[in-house]
């Protein structure tokens, strides 16, 4: 696995890009205006003479220049999706570094002929989220103290990270794309509800882990995610304080940063510490109005069956063995965003999951009630429920929990979420 070290300032830039684009889109409903805000930050970070954003059209045949910053405005230029560096990067889904454009046959020189602009060095990267490619980002001519120099591999790597963040922002815009009305938000959030559900149901099919989120309202303040990288599964589950649109935006931010940093090979401790830093800084800027997040984040080694994790105010987790004997493990850290990162110990805890299962859940499950009763399940009720599904594979266990809520045998007034991890010896039985 390639591990890329990312400074706090770069993480802050990447985080601010995601949330800034989402917030500006929420204010005016115009994605181009939102991206116009973001591109100058990207230009500054890589010190390019010019930068252009190309978005693919609906039939995937052309890439249209929607935004251009630099000496020559090429906005409106359309390039076939299979031509030039832009087309190559789009079709192959890979970044392209050209140190000398004049010597490279892939350079679409017609643009230079039309504009009179002299291209020397070029970076071109696709804007990708999941299986979808939205277009490409292209930077031209690196500048050093007013002089044109060449881009190198380190610049390409940085540019790819920025494009990845743009891809995350495009994906998360679906949370707000139909919420704008009367200068703030649309009343109809049906599309946003479906978009958020898609974030949770499009997870990888991994036998050893499964989860579900049951929103109490249109938009959930609970979230979970997991992703397989090499022989490990990175996972997280969280509960954002507050409700509605602010909570949904925080969910989007947390998921984007988690997935980005996990893909960069960062450890659970580093990801948790960075999320805490971001949330704490946001809270300070908003004078404490930004709330907090309870979070459990970890990495499950599928070879050694070791689970390393940090529990940041997320309540008890339940460990269940093959004889349905259970134990609980409490949180060792405060929720994310309350205490500065440098005042906390970010050492991971460990569980050997060879013949055990781990059940991670939010307080919405603890507060769930059996139909026609006024008694909450509480921890003892959740433990009884876990024993009921303890011998089932994670996929079947989650389906059983889902059926209890869909049939209204269990009801909750808060978002309810559960994540199940299972050791390989249990899966084999």
N, C-alpha and C positions, 0 to 999 in steps of 0.2 A: 504494500500500500504506500502511495506517495503522500508524505505529510508536508503540508504547506503551512509555514508559520505566518500568521497574520497579526499585525500589530493592533493594539486597541484603537488607534486612530483610524486604521483601515476598516476595522469591524464597525466602528461608529459611522463611517461614511457609507458602508454597505447597508447598515440598518436604516440610516436616515434616508437613503435612496428609496428603499422599499416603502417605508411608512409615509415618506413625503409624497411619493407618486400617488399612493392610495388616498391620502388626505386631500390632495389638490384635485384629484379626479372627483372625490366626493363633494367638493365645493362647487365645481362648475360643470361636471359631467363631460369634460372634453379631455380625452386621453392625450391629444397632441399638445395642448397647453401644459398638461402635467409633465410630459416628457421634455418640453421646452425648458422647464425648470430644472430637470435632472441633467441634461446634457452638458451645460457649462461646468457642473461639478465634475463630470467625467473627463472633460477636456483638461481641466486644471490638474486632475490627479495623474494623468499620463503625459501631460505637457505636449499635446499635439497641436499642429498648426491648423488642422481642420478635422472635423468629425461629421459623419453623416449617419442617419438612421434610415434604413430601408425596411419597409414592411411588405409582406407578401400579399397579393390580392386574393380574392375569394377562390379563384380556380387554380391557384398555385403556379400560374404561368409567368407572372411578372413580379419584380420587386421594385416598389416605388419609393423614391426618396421623399420622406415626409418632413424631415428636419435636417438642416445643414447649418453648421457653424464654421466660419472661416472666411478667407479672403474672397472666395467665389461662391455664389449661391447656386447650388445645383438642385435645389428643391423642385420637385415635379418631374425630374428625370426618371424614366422607367427603363429597367434592365431586364432582359429575359432571365428567368430563374435558372437557366442552365448555361449562362454565359458569364465570362469574366470571373474575377476573384469573388465577387458577391455571389454569383450563381454557384461557384464551386463550394464556397463555405456553406451556403444554404443547402445544397443537395447532399454534401458529404457530412454535414453537421459537425464540422471540425474547423478550428481556427487556422488562419493562414498568415504567415509572416513573409513579407517580401522586402528584402533589404535594398534591392535596386530594381525599381519598377520598369526601367527602360530595357532591362535584360530579361524580363519575365513575360512569356507569351500569354499568361492568364490575365494580365492586366488589361482591363477594358479601356483601351487608349482612346476610344471614340469620345469619352467624357472629357479627356484632356483637350482633344481637338476642338470640341464644342465650346469649351470654357476658357481656354488659354492658360489654365492653371498647370504648373509643372509639378508632377508627382515624382517623388524620390523613393520614399520608404512607406510601406503600407501594412497596417494590421486590419484583418477582417475576421470577425467572429460571429457565429450564429447566436441568436437569442432563443434559447431553448428552455422549455419547462416540461418535464416528462417526455412524452413522445411527440409533443407539438413544437414546431419551429415557427416563430412569429415573423422572423426576418433576420436581418444582419445589422451589425454595428461596424462601421469602418472608420479608422483613424489614419490620417495622412501626415507624413513629415513630422518626426519628432523634433522639438525645438529645445536648444540648450543655449541660454543667454542670447537669444535672438538669432542663433545660427541653426540651420537645418542639419540634423544628424540622423543616424539610423536607429530604428527600433531593433530590439534584440529579443531573445526568448523570454527574458524576465518581464518585458513589457507586454508580450503576448499573453503570458500567464495572468498578469494583472488585469488585462483587458478582458480575458475570458471570465474572470471572476465578476467583473462589472456587468458583463452581458448576462451571466447567470442570475445576478440580482434583478436585472431588468425582466428576465423571464419569470422569476418568482413574482415580481410586481404585476406583470400581465395576468398571471394565473390568479393572484389574490384580488385583482380588480373585479372579478366575478362576484365577490362578496358584496360589492357596493354598486354594481353597474345599474341597478334599477331602484336605488334608494334615494335618488336626488329628486326633490320636489319642494316647491315653495321656498327656494333658496337654500334649503338644507337637505332633507331626505324625503324620498318617496314613502308614502304610507304602505304601498304594496311591497312587501319584502319576500314574496314567494320565490322569486328568482334567486335572491340571496340565500334563502333557506336551502334551496336545492343545490346551489353552488357549494355551500358549506358541507352539506351531506356528501357531496362528491369528493371533498377533501378527505373524508373519513372512510369512504367505501372503496376508494381507488388504491388502497394500500396493497403491498405485495402479498401474495399467497405463500406464507411461510408456515410450515406445519407446526413449528415450535412456539408460535406466538399468534395471538388473535385478540382483538378488542372491539368494543362498540361504544358509541356515544348516543345517549337518548336525550335529546333536547326537551326541556320543559316548555320552552317557548319557540318562537320562530327561529331565533339564532341562539346558538349555544355558547356559553362561557367556558365550557369544558372542552378539552381537546386531547387527542393522542396521535402519535405517529410512530412508525418504525420503518427501518430501512436496512437491508442486508448489504454489508460491505465486506467483501472477502469472506472470512469464516466467522464473522461476528454480525450480530443484529443490534443496531443502536435503537433505543426506544425511549419514548417520553410520554408522560401523562400529566395534564395540568388542569387547574381550575382558576379562572380569572375572576377577581372580585368585580362586582358590578354586573350589569345586564345590558342587553341590546347592542347598538352599534359600537359604542366604545369598547365593550368587551370583545366583540367580534373582530375589531381592528387589532386589539392586543393579541388575540388568538392567531390571526394571520401573521403578525410580526414574530411571535414565538415560533410558529411552525416554520416560517421562512428561515429564521436564523438557525434553528435546530438542524434543519435538513442541509443548509449550506455548510455549516461547520462540521457536521458528521461526514459529509462528502469530502471535506478537506482533511479528514483524518484526525480531527481534534478529539481529545479524550472527553468522557462525560463530565469530569471535574472542570475542564477548561470551558466546555459549552455552558455548564451551569453558572460558572463564575462570570462569564461574559454576558449571559442573559441577566444575571443579577445586576451587573454594572449598568447595562442598558436601562433596565427598569428603574433602578435607583436614580440614575441621571435624569430620566424622564420625569420621575416623581419630584425631584428637586426643581426642575424647570417649570413644572406645573403647580408648584407649591403644595405637593402632597395629594393632588386631586387625581393622580394617575392610577391609584390603587396598587394592588400587588397580585402575585400569582403563586399559588401552591403548585409545586412541581416535583415529580419524581422522574429522574433521568438516569439511564444506565446503558451498559453494553453487555450483551450475552454472547459469550464465546461458545460457538456450537461444537468445538472440538473438546475443550477442557470442561465444558458445562459450568464454567465460572460466570457468575453474574456480579458485576461491579456496578454500584449505583449510589446516588445521593438522593436523600429524601428531604426536600426543602418545604417543610410545613405541610406536607401532603397527608398527614394522618398515618394511622397504622396500616401496614401491609400484612397479608396473611400468607404463611408458608405451610403447605399441606403435603404430607408424604403419602406413599402408596397405601398405607393403612388408615388413611384419613385422620391421622394425628396432626393437629394444627398448632402453630405458634405464631405470635404476632411480633412485629418489629416496628418500633416507633420512629418518628421523625427525629433527625439529629440536627437539622438546620432550620432557621426561620424561613418563612415564605420569601420568594424572590421579590426584590425591590424595596425591602424594609431597612436592611442593614448594609452599609458599605462593604464591598467585596473584600477589602484588605483587613477587615475586622473579623472575618470568618475563616474557619478551618475547612478546606475543600477536599479532605481525604475521603475516598470512597469506602463504602461498606461492601462486604462480599457474601455471597451465598453459593454453596455447591449444589447445583440443581440436578445432579445425576438422576435421582429417583424422586424428585419433588416437583411441585408446582408452586408458582408465586402468583398471588392474586392482588392486583393493585386497583384501587377504586377511589372515587370521589365521594364527598359527603352526601351527594344526592342519593346514592344508594343506601347509605346509613339512614337517611331520612325518609326512605320509601316506606309506604304503608300497605299492608295487606288490604285488599278490597273490602269496603264496608267496615273497616276498623279505624280507630284513631290512634293506633299504636305504631310508632316507628320501628323499623327493623333493628336499628342500633347495631353495634358491633357483634353482639351475640347472635342476632338474627342473620346478619350477613355471613357469619361463620357457619351457621346451620345451612344456609343456602350453598355455601362453598362445599360443605361435606356432601350435599345432594348432587353436585356436579363434579366432585373431586376426581372421579375415575374417568371422566369423559375427556377426549382430546380437546385442546383449546377451541377449535372451530365449533364443535358440538356444544361445549360448555357455554360459549357466547350465544349460540343460537337458542339455548334453553333460557338464558337470562332475557334475551330479546322477546321470546314468546310470552314470558310472564308479564312483561310490560304491554306488548301488543294486544294481549287478551285481557288486559286491565286487572289481572289478578294481583299485580303490584302497581301502585300509583305513586307518583312523586310530583312535588311542586317545584323541584329544583332539577337542574341537569344531572343526569346519572351516567357514569362512565365506568367501565371495567376493562382491564387489560390482564390477560392470562399468559404466563410463560410456563413451558413444560420441558423437563429434562428428557433426554433421548431414551432412557431406559423405560420411562413411562410410555412414551410414544410407541415403543416396540412391543408393549404388552397388550 
